[in-house]
Amino acid sequence: MSEEVNAAKETVKSDGAWELLSSAEKVYVASGKKILEFDPASADREELLKKATGRTGNLRAPTLRKGNVFYVGYNEEMYSTLVK
C-alpha cells in the first residue's frame, strides 16, 4: 500500500508530527551532511521535533515512511540506502 501526501497542501504541525513519529520504530533525520537516528520510545520529544520540523513548526519535507520507519529531510546517502 502506498500513499503520497503533498506537504505544501497538507502541512503537519509539531503536535501532529509527534503523533506520527512517536509511534515509529526508528526515525532518521537528515541534518546537513549528517543522518541522525532516533528511537522515539526513548528520544527526547523536544530534540526530535527540533530536528524533524522546520522554522515554521511543520514536519520537514520530504518525509517518507517505509514500514514503521520514518525518513525526514533530504540526504542523498540516506535515500540511496532505501533502494538497495
C-alpha positions in Angstrom: 0.0 0.0 0.0 1.4 3.4 -1.0 0.1 6.9 -0.1 1.5 10.2 -1.2 0.6 13.4 0.5 1.6 16.9 -0.9 3.2 18.6 2.1 2.6 22.0 0.5 -1.2 21.4 0.7 -1.4 19.3 3.9 1.1 20.5 6.5 1.7 18.6 9.7 2.3 20.8 12.7 4.5 19.8 15.5 1.9 18.1 17.7 0.8 16.1 14.6 4.4 15.4 13.8 5.0 14.0 17.2 1.8 11.8 16.9 3.2 10.3 13.7 6.8 10.0 14.7 6.3 8.7 18.3 4.7 5.5 17.0 7.6 4.7 14.8 10.3 2.1 15.4 13.0 4.5 14.2 13.2 8.0 12.8 16.1 9.1 10.6 16.5 12.8 10.1 18.8 14.4 7.6 20.7 17.3 9.3 23.1 18.8 6.8 25.5 16.0 5.8 24.7 14.0 8.9 22.0 11.4 9.4 20.6 11.5 12.9 18.9 8.3 14.2 16.2 8.5 16.9 14.3 5.8 18.8 11.1 7.7 19.6 10.3 5.4 22.5 13.4 6.8 24.4 14.2 10.0 22.5 13.6 13.5 23.9 10.5 14.8 22.3 11.8 18.4 22.0 15.1 17.3 20.5 13.4 15.0 17.9 10.8 17.7 16.9 13.5 20.4 16.7 15.3 18.3 14.1 12.2 16.9 12.3 10.4 20.2 11.9 11.3 23.4 10.1 11.3 27.0 11.2 7.5 27.1 10.7 7.0 24.2 13.1 5.8 21.9 10.3 7.2 18.5 9.6 10.1 18.9 7.1 9.8 17.7 3.6 10.4 15.3 2.2 9.2 12.8 4.8 9.0 9.2 3.9 7.5 6.3 5.8 8.7 2.8 5.0 7.1 0.2 7.2 7.4 1.6 10.7 10.4 3.8 10.0 10.4 7.5 9.0 13.0 9.3 7.0 12.8 13.1 7.4 14.5 15.7 5.3 16.7 15.1 2.3 20.1 13.4 2.3 21.2 11.5 -0.8 23.1 8.9 1.2 20.1 8.3 3.4 17.7 7.8 0.5 20.2 5.7 -1.5 20.1 3.1 1.2 16.3 2.6 0.6 16.7 1.5 -2.9 19.3 -1.2 -2.2 
